[in-house]
Every structure is written in C-alpha cells, then in structure tokens.
Amino acid sequence: MTDTRDEVVVYWRPGCPFCIALRLRLRRTRLTYREVNIWQDPKAAAFVRSLADGNETVPTVDVAGHPLVNPSKRRLLATVRDHAPHLLPG
C-alpha cells in the first residue's frame, strides 16, 4: 500500500450500500480523495480488517493516517479539518 499520510483514501467494495451513500455524498464536496476497492487490492482488504476486528467493514476512510470505520460525511470532513485541513477545497 502507499503512504496515506497526506491524503484521504476511501476503502470500499462493490454492492455496499454504505459505501455508495458515502461516495455519493463526497462527490458533492470538492474534497480530493482516492478510492480503493478492497476486493481488487488484498493489501487494502488486510488494512481494513486490521481496523475492524478482522471484518471487512466498509466504507473505511484513512484521513492522513487517521482511520475511520464507516464514518458519516460530517465526521469524515471534521477529521479532515482537524488532521489535514490543507486537503480541503479552498
């Protein structure tokens, strides 16, 4: 996996309604983020499992090294403001 200390990474999988909802909400913001399908990236799936008691709970979001499991858009954006404000749109 790549170094995520200076980015927002959304880990998701196809068919997940929570992933669909969060990704749609994020597209309405101007936040720059990277999406990773855990079914196509075994290391990403292992990372998600390491945070969620061995489960592949998605969406999981890494905000500049601060992981969130199944966050709301509000919580995700608050975490960006707290830990990576430079990633917010100007």
Secondary structure, DSSP 4 states (H G I P E B T S, - for coil): ----TTSEEEEE-TT-HHHHHHHHHHHTS----EEEETTT-HHHHHHHHHHTTT---S-EEEETTEEEES--HHHHHHHHHHH-GGGS--
